[in-house]
């Protein structure tokens, strides 16, 4: 769902996949918390014209918590206007909501690359 929303530029839709208090790990070690801090990151993905595919390599579920090991592959446009390859090996933690849907509570897009 994330990549479909990304490709249409639906930032609010992408934010809707995250819990209001979701944490997002940056490669520099910073941790962003909540929709207001996540919005600029998602906006930059749209501005970079990211074209991504994702594949969940493994999912481990315990009651209402799931951890996903997700590979993202695709391209983005760099500052010189050139399309460059992007590869991320993410760790994502989700919580099941009362309506049965899942929301991301912790995301680390490069968590398996360190």
Secondary structure by P-SEA (a helix, b strand, c coil): caaaaaaacaaaaaaaacccbbbbbccccccccccccaaaaaaaaaaacccccccccbbbbcccbbbbbbbbbbbbbccccbbbbbbbbbbbbbbbccccbbbbcccccccccc
